[in-house]
């Protein structure tokens, strides 16, 4: 089953604008990760935020985590055409010894030139 | 830069046939994962290995799917017999096995079409 739910399912913006995607999850987590997937390709890790962190930055990416609301957001600033891709949040839930990730359905982001 | 290798990249088969996918993780990565991704969905974990041992195969349909990582390096995922509903992208990922920072590195995937 898929724990995370991204919102919106699809987003189309103009190049240079900021893009914000949200993720909600259901159970307690060790960390939450964001991945990018270009059409028909493998996933690329973008950023990891631990359960005791509230905000993290990496280049043009900013991730926030609110464990009380079980939600996270990914902000991409100054978007570029190359940012067009699907973005997935993935959670490592805190039960058990295995650490396979549980992915959401993703947000499909289109950056229009 | 080290990458996860997968082969084949594409596979077309008829239902009831057997198929096998191969994955070579990044050197030194103890943890290996197989995920299945149906078009329009996020990946779903099938099986996780720590070295040569299975850590989690709770979502693996064991009546038709099998996975092995005999020497704790490369891995094979097999489906026998294939069914129409198995059409999907099969992704392999590897990681260092650090529970505190379990970033996963994905291969390009094998796209399976069952006719």
Interface residues (C-beta under 8 A of the other chain):
Chain A: X2 X4 X30 X31 X33 X35 X40 X41 X42 X43 X44 X45 X48 X50 X88 X90 X92 X96 X97 X98 X99 X100 X101 X102 X103 X104 X105 X106
Chain B: X4 X31 X33 X35 X40 X41 X42 X43 X44 X45 X48 X55 X56 X89 X91 X93 X97 X99 X100 X101 X102 X103 X104 X105 X106 X107 X108 X109 X111
